[in-house]
Amino acid sequence: MANPWLKKKPVMSLWLSTVNRVAGTLRGHATAQARRRVKAATADALAPTAPKAKPGRKR
């Protein structure tokens, strides 16, 4: 990585680098959460349904 203090606007460069790092982290967390939700929804949709309880015999 180039030295940000040698650029024309070092504070802007450092600020944007930090913002890009935070945005990447948030995007990664959001993507992981979305994948977990899709995986859970798919598992629920494909899981076999539980058999219904039969009513008791009346005498």
VMD Tcl script that builds the backbone (N, CA, C; Angstrom):
set m [mol new atoms 177]
animate dup $m
set s [atomselect $m all]
$s set {name element resname resid chain x y z} {
  {N N MET 1 A 0.853 -1.183 0.000}
  {CA C MET 1 A 0.000 0.000 0.000}
  {C C MET 1 A 0.888 1.230 0.000}
  {N N ALA 2 A 0.530 2.207 -0.805}
  {CA C ALA 2 A 1.294 3.445 -0.886}
  {C C ALA 2 A 1.111 4.256 0.390}
  {N N ASN 3 A 2.100 5.057 0.705}
  {CA C ASN 3 A 2.035 5.904 1.893}
  {C C ASN 3 A 0.985 6.990 1.688}
  {N N PRO 4 A -0.106 6.992 2.478}
  {CA C PRO 4 A -1.171 7.972 2.263}
  {C C PRO 4 A -0.747 9.401 2.593}
  {N N TRP 5 A 0.311 9.581 3.376}
  {CA C TRP 5 A 0.737 10.936 3.754}
  {C C TRP 5 A 1.460 11.637 2.611}
  {N N LEU 6 A 1.807 10.931 1.564}
  {CA C LEU 6 A 2.477 11.544 0.421}
  {C C LEU 6 A 1.485 11.995 -0.649}
  {N N LYS 7 A 0.221 11.775 -0.444}
  {CA C LYS 7 A -0.797 12.183 -1.406}
  {C C LYS 7 A -1.217 13.621 -1.139}
  {N N LYS 8 A -2.018 14.185 -2.043}
  {CA C LYS 8 A -2.425 15.588 -1.902}
  {C C LYS 8 A -3.378 15.795 -0.734}
  {N N LYS 9 A -4.268 14.848 -0.488}
  {CA C LYS 9 A -5.232 14.970 0.602}
  {C C LYS 9 A -5.140 13.715 1.478}
  {N N PRO 10 A -4.161 13.665 2.371}
  {CA C PRO 10 A -3.954 12.438 3.144}
  {C C PRO 10 A -5.105 12.109 4.085}
  {N N VAL 11 A -5.763 13.118 4.666}
  {CA C VAL 11 A -6.864 12.849 5.597}
  {C C VAL 11 A -8.035 12.233 4.848}
  {N N MET 12 A -8.332 12.775 3.672}
  {CA C MET 12 A -9.409 12.225 2.852}
  {C C MET 12 A -9.091 10.790 2.445}
  {N N SER 13 A -7.838 10.545 2.082}
  {CA C SER 13 A -7.437 9.205 1.676}
  {C C SER 13 A -7.585 8.221 2.830}
  {N N LEU 14 A -7.130 8.590 4.017}
  {CA C LEU 14 A -7.255 7.712 5.175}
  {C C LEU 14 A -8.717 7.486 5.535}
  {N N TRP 15 A -9.512 8.542 5.453}
  {CA C TRP 15 A -10.932 8.433 5.795}
  {C C TRP 15 A -11.642 7.495 4.830}
  {N N LEU 16 A -11.375 7.654 3.534}
  {CA C LEU 16 A -12.012 6.792 2.542}
  {C C LEU 16 A -11.549 5.342 2.671}
  {N N SER 17 A -10.290 5.145 3.011}
  {CA C SER 17 A -9.797 3.783 3.217}
  {C C SER 17 A -10.529 3.118 4.374}
  {N N THR 18 A -10.731 3.877 5.443}
  {CA C THR 18 A -11.443 3.340 6.600}
  {C C THR 18 A -12.896 3.052 6.262}
  {N N VAL 19 A -13.531 3.961 5.539}
  {CA C VAL 19 A -14.927 3.759 5.148}
  {C C VAL 19 A -15.058 2.521 4.257}
  {N N ASN 20 A -14.140 2.341 3.329}
  {CA C ASN 20 A -14.181 1.164 2.455}
  {C C ASN 20 A -13.987 -0.121 3.253}
  {N N ARG 21 A -13.127 -0.081 4.252}
  {CA C ARG 21 A -12.907 -1.265 5.082}
  {C C ARG 21 A -14.157 -1.614 5.881}
  {N N VAL 22 A -14.793 -0.604 6.465}
  {CA C VAL 22 A -16.017 -0.833 7.232}
  {C C VAL 22 A -17.140 -1.337 6.322}
  {N N ALA 23 A -17.270 -0.717 5.153}
  {CA C ALA 23 A -18.308 -1.143 4.209}
  {C C ALA 23 A -18.101 -2.595 3.780}
  {N N GLY 24 A -16.858 -2.985 3.556}
  {CA C GLY 24 A -16.568 -4.365 3.182}
  {C C GLY 24 A -16.931 -5.338 4.291}
  {N N THR 25 A -16.630 -4.946 5.532}
  {CA C THR 25 A -16.970 -5.797 6.669}
  {C C THR 25 A -18.477 -5.948 6.801}
  {N N LEU 26 A -19.204 -4.847 6.700}
  {CA C LEU 26 A -20.662 -4.901 6.805}
  {C C LEU 26 A -21.277 -5.717 5.672}
  {N N ARG 27 A -20.740 -5.555 4.479}
  {CA C ARG 27 A -21.235 -6.316 3.333}
  {C C ARG 27 A -21.004 -7.808 3.555}
  {N N GLY 28 A -19.848 -8.165 4.096}
  {CA C GLY 28 A -19.551 -9.561 4.374}
  {C C GLY 28 A -20.497 -10.151 5.409}
  {N N HIS 29 A -20.776 -9.384 6.480}
  {CA C HIS 29 A -21.701 -9.859 7.508}
  {C C HIS 29 A -23.113 -10.012 6.946}
  {N N ALA 30 A -23.545 -9.043 6.131}
  {CA C ALA 30 A -24.888 -9.107 5.547}
  {C C ALA 30 A -25.011 -10.297 4.591}
  {N N THR 31 A -23.979 -10.541 3.811}
  {CA C THR 31 A -24.001 -11.669 2.881}
  {C C THR 31 A -24.063 -12.990 3.632}
  {N N ALA 32 A -23.280 -13.102 4.693}
  {CA C ALA 32 A -23.283 -14.335 5.483}
  {C C ALA 32 A -24.656 -14.573 6.115}
  {N N GLN 33 A -25.260 -13.499 6.640}
  {CA C GLN 33 A -26.584 -13.630 7.257}
  {C C GLN 33 A -27.623 -14.041 6.213}
  {N N ALA 34 A -27.556 -13.444 5.036}
  {CA C ALA 34 A -28.503 -13.791 3.973}
  {C C ALA 34 A -28.343 -15.257 3.567}
  {N N ARG 35 A -27.111 -15.718 3.469}
  {CA C ARG 35 A -26.884 -17.121 3.109}
  {C C ARG 35 A -27.426 -18.060 4.182}
  {N N ARG 36 A -27.230 -17.692 5.457}
  {CA C ARG 36 A -27.769 -18.524 6.542}
  {C C ARG 36 A -29.287 -18.587 6.476}
  {N N ARG 37 A -29.930 -17.450 6.191}
  {CA C ARG 37 A -31.396 -17.432 6.122}
  {C C ARG 37 A -31.914 -18.252 4.948}
  {N N VAL 38 A -31.252 -18.154 3.808}
  {CA C VAL 38 A -31.666 -18.927 2.633}
  {C C VAL 38 A -31.483 -20.410 2.907}
  {N N LYS 39 A -30.378 -20.770 3.537}
  {CA C LYS 39 A -30.119 -22.179 3.852}
  {C C LYS 39 A -31.180 -22.716 4.815}
  {N N ALA 40 A -31.541 -21.918 5.827}
  {CA C ALA 40 A -32.557 -22.353 6.792}
  {C C ALA 40 A -33.925 -22.472 6.124}
  {N N ALA 41 A -34.271 -21.521 5.262}
  {CA C ALA 41 A -35.565 -21.565 4.578}
  {C C ALA 41 A -35.638 -22.770 3.639}
  {N N THR 42 A -34.543 -23.056 2.966}
  {CA C THR 42 A -34.505 -24.205 2.071}
  {C C THR 42 A -34.642 -25.504 2.857}
  {N N ALA 43 A -33.954 -25.579 3.991}
  {CA C ALA 43 A -34.034 -26.788 4.812}
  {C C ALA 43 A -35.456 -26.981 5.337}
  {N N ASP 44 A -36.120 -25.889 5.743}
  {CA C ASP 44 A -37.497 -25.989 6.224}
  {C C ASP 44 A -38.450 -26.414 5.109}
  {N N ALA 45 A -38.225 -25.899 3.908}
  {CA C ALA 45 A -39.118 -26.216 2.794}
  {C C ALA 45 A -38.953 -27.666 2.337}
  {N N LEU 46 A -37.750 -28.189 2.431}
  {CA C LEU 46 A -37.499 -29.537 1.937}
  {C C LEU 46 A -37.650 -30.612 3.010}
  {N N ALA 47 A -37.790 -30.211 4.266}
  {CA C ALA 47 A -37.917 -31.190 5.354}
  {C C ALA 47 A -39.271 -31.874 5.259}
  {N N PRO 48 A -39.308 -33.159 5.551}
  {CA C PRO 48 A -40.599 -33.856 5.520}
  {C C PRO 48 A -41.500 -33.336 6.644}
  {N N THR 49 A -42.777 -33.274 6.353}
  {CA C THR 49 A -43.709 -32.781 7.359}
  {C C THR 49 A -43.995 -33.882 8.371}
  {N N ALA 50 A -44.268 -33.483 9.584}
  {CA C ALA 50 A -44.571 -34.450 10.638}
  {C C ALA 50 A -45.962 -35.020 10.389}
  {N N PRO 51 A -46.146 -36.308 10.613}
  {CA C PRO 51 A -47.481 -36.881 10.405}
  {C C PRO 51 A -48.466 -36.325 11.435}
  {N N LYS 52 A -49.714 -36.178 10.999}
  {CA C LYS 52 A -50.739 -35.663 11.903}
  {C C LYS 52 A -51.130 -36.738 12.900}
  {N N ALA 53 A -51.447 -36.291 14.112}
  {CA C ALA 53 A -51.859 -37.236 15.147}
  {C C ALA 53 A -53.254 -37.754 14.801}
  {N N LYS 54 A -53.437 -39.057 14.944}
  {CA C LYS 54 A -54.731 -39.651 14.665}
  {C C LYS 54 A -55.646 -39.418 15.871}
  {N N PRO 55 A -56.896 -39.116 15.619}
  {CA C PRO 55 A -57.801 -38.935 16.755}
  {C C PRO 55 A -58.028 -40.264 17.472}
  {N N GLY 56 A -58.222 -40.164 18.782}
  {CA C GLY 56 A -58.439 -41.386 19.565}
  {C C GLY 56 A -59.765 -42.048 19.223}
  {N N ARG 57 A -59.845 -43.321 19.499}
  {CA C ARG 57 A -61.061 -44.089 19.201}
  {C C ARG 57 A -62.111 -43.795 20.260}
  {N N LYS 58 A -63.296 -43.461 19.800}
  {CA C LYS 58 A -64.393 -43.171 20.732}
  {C C LYS 58 A -65.167 -44.444 21.029}
  {N N ARG 59 A -65.525 -44.600 22.257}
  {CA C ARG 59 A -66.280 -45.797 22.639}
  {C C ARG 59 A -67.641 -45.440 23.114}
}
mol reanalyze $m
mol bondsrecalc $m
mol representation Tube
mol addrep $m
